[in-house]
Amino acid sequence: MEVCPIKKKEVTSTHLIEVSFELFAQFGLEKTSLGMIAKAAGMTKSSIYYHYATKEDLISSTFDHMFSDHKFSTYFQTDLVTEDNFGDVLFQGGLNMLPKQDMNHRASLRVLNEFMTLAERDDQYRQRIMSIQCDFIEGFHRLVALGAEWGIVSSEHVEEKATLLALTIDHLSRCMMLKFELDYHALWREAVNSFLYRGMQNHSN
């Protein structure tokens, strides 16, 4: 990867994270060295320690940066939900979570897989990934519970319904990033409809 040299004072922690992300996507967490990161960032290896004490600190900051906006409230406009638009908010929120088919999302998938592998042997990352998933489950739980209160969703097994919705959209997102040829909009619509007393009208967007 060719990059223009950057003066030390111009190098920020965020820039190092962005450079590291690209290298992690290309070579993986273990095979990417601080020397590789320093070269790509246009600085010396020793200069990295001004921003990060260890490679592990840089990996941790990359994780935080990557998932900083990946939370339920980013995708679902729960503050605007009403009895009339409940199904639409649930449906559109799921669509917002589906990845775009571009190079950045393919890189995100590779780095995400690296962190998932890391989580298998590092309890710290397993807990952090579980915390993210729990945020979505809790968000879906609040939304489904509201639908049950309005009589739009059955009041039985609300927690299980919320968990199933969270796992469904997560799996659809992964399949989409892996380029499985599926009608993701139709699948998510069916998932939403299966919980509603009154099914949604067909959405083309």
C-alpha positions in Angstrom: 0.0 0.0 0.0 1.5 3.3 -1.1 1.0 6.4 1.2 2.5 9.8 1.2 4.9 10.5 4.1 3.2 12.4 6.9 5.0 14.7 9.3 5.0 13.4 12.9 2.9 16.3 14.2 0.2 15.6 11.6 -0.2 12.0 12.6 -3.1 11.6 14.9 -4.4 8.6 16.9 -7.4 8.4 14.5 -5.1 8.3 11.5 -3.2 5.4 13.0 -6.4 3.6 13.6 -7.5 4.1 10.0 -4.2 2.9 8.7 -4.2 -0.1 11.0 -7.8 -1.0 10.0 -6.7 -1.2 6.3 -3.7 -3.4 7.2 -5.8 -5.6 9.5 -8.3 -6.1 6.7 -5.5 -7.1 4.3 -3.1 -9.1 6.5 -5.1 -9.9 9.7 -4.4 -8.8 13.3 -1.5 -11.2 14.0 0.4 -10.7 10.8 0.2 -6.9 10.9 3.2 -5.5 12.7 3.8 -2.1 14.2 6.6 -1.7 11.7 4.1 -2.2 8.8 1.7 0.3 10.4 4.5 2.9 10.9 5.6 2.6 7.3 2.0 2.9 6.0 1.4 5.9 8.3 4.6 7.6 7.1 6.3 7.6 10.6 8.9 5.7 12.6 7.9 2.7 14.7 9.0 4.4 17.9 6.7 7.3 17.1 3.7 5.1 17.4 4.4 4.7 21.1 3.6 8.4 21.6 0.0 7.4 20.8 -0.2 3.8 21.8 1.9 1.9 24.4 1.4 -1.4 22.7 0.1 -3.1 19.6 -2.7 -4.5 21.8 -3.7 -0.9 22.7 -3.9 0.0 19.1 -6.0 -3.1 18.3 -8.4 -2.2 21.2 -8.8 1.3 19.9 -9.5 0.1 16.4 -12.2 -2.1 17.8 -13.8 0.8 19.7 -13.5 3.0 16.6 -15.1 0.3 14.4 -18.1 -0.3 16.6 -18.5 3.3 18.1 -21.8 3.9 16.1 -22.9 0.2 15.9 -25.7 0.4 18.4 -29.5 0.0 18.2 -30.3 3.7 18.5 -28.1 4.4 15.4 -30.4 2.4 13.1 -33.9 2.5 14.7 -35.8 5.8 15.2 -37.6 4.6 18.3 -38.3 8.2 19.4 -40.5 8.6 16.3 -42.4 5.3 16.6 -46.2 5.3 16.8 -48.9 2.7 16.6 -49.4 3.6 13.0 -45.8 3.4 11.9 -44.6 0.7 14.2 -44.1 -1.9 11.5 -42.4 0.6 9.2 -39.9 1.7 11.9 -39.0 -1.9 12.7 -38.7 -2.8 9.0 -36.7 0.3 8.0 -34.4 0.0 11.0 -33.4 -3.5 9.9 -32.8 -2.3 6.4 -30.5 0.4 7.8 -28.4 -2.3 9.4 -27.9 -4.2 6.2 -24.4 -3.4 4.8 -23.7 -1.6 1.6 -22.0 -3.5 -1.1 -18.7 -1.6 -1.3 -15.1 -2.1 -0.6 -15.3 -0.5 2.9 -17.9 -3.0 4.0 -15.9 -5.9 2.6 -12.9 -4.7 4.6 -15.2 -4.3 7.6 -16.2 -8.0 7.3 -12.6 -9.1 7.2 -11.7 -7.1 10.3 -14.9 -8.2 12.0 -14.0 -11.9 11.3 -10.6 -11.1 12.8 -12.2 -9.8 16.0 -14.6 -12.8 16.2 -11.6 -15.1 15.9 -9.8 -13.1 18.6 -12.9 -13.3 20.8 -12.7 -17.1 20.8 -9.5 -17.0 22.7 -9.7 -13.6 24.5 -12.5 -13.2 27.0 -12.1 -9.4 26.9 -13.2 -9.3 23.3 -15.8 -11.9 23.8 -17.4 -9.8 26.5 -17.2 -6.6 24.3 -18.9 -8.3 21.4 -21.5 -9.8 23.7 -22.2 -6.3 25.1 -22.8 -5.0 21.6 -25.2 -7.8 20.8 -27.0 -7.3 24.1 -27.6 -3.6 23.2 -29.5 -4.8 20.1 -31.4 -7.4 22.0 -32.4 -4.9 24.6 -33.3 -2.3 21.9 -35.5 -4.9 20.1 -37.0 -5.8 23.5 -38.1 -2.2 24.2 -39.6 -1.9 20.7 -41.4 -5.3 20.8 -42.7 -4.6 24.3 -44.1 -1.2 23.1 -45.8 -3.1 20.2 -47.3 -5.5 22.7 -48.5 -2.6 24.8 -50.3 -1.2 21.8 -51.7 -4.6 20.8 -49.7 -4.8 17.6 -47.6 -7.7 18.8 -48.5 -10.6 21.0 -47.6 -10.0 24.6 -46.4 -13.6 24.9 -42.6 -14.4 24.8 -41.6 -10.8 24.2 -38.0 -11.4 25.2 -37.7 -14.4 22.8 -39.2 -12.4 20.0 -36.7 -9.6 20.6 -33.8 -12.0 20.6 -34.9 -13.7 17.5 -35.2 -10.4 15.6 -31.8 -9.3 16.7 -30.2 -12.6 15.7 -32.1 -12.6 12.4 -30.9 -9.2 11.2 -27.4 -9.9 12.4 -27.3 -13.1 10.4 -28.8 -11.5 7.3 -26.1 -8.8 7.5 -23.4 -11.4 7.6 -24.8 -13.3 4.7 -25.1 -10.1 2.7 -21.5 -9.2 3.3 -20.6 -12.7 2.2 -22.4 -11.9 -1.0 -25.1 -14.7 -0.7 -27.7 -14.0 -3.3 -30.9 -13.6 -1.3 -33.8 -11.2 -1.3 -32.8 -9.6 2.0 -35.6 -7.0 2.0 -38.2 -9.8 1.6 -36.6 -12.0 4.2 -36.5 -9.1 6.8 -40.1 -8.1 5.9 -41.3 -11.7 6.5 -39.4 -11.7 9.8 -41.1 -8.5 10.9 -44.5 -9.6 9.6 -44.3 -12.9 11.6 -44.5 -10.9 14.8 -47.2 -8.4 13.8 -51.0 -9.1 14.2 -51.5 -7.1 11.1 -48.8 -7.7 8.4 -47.1 -4.9 6.7 -47.9 -3.9 3.1 -45.3 -4.9 0.6 -42.3 -2.5 0.7 -40.2 -2.1 -2.5 -37.4 0.0 -1.0 
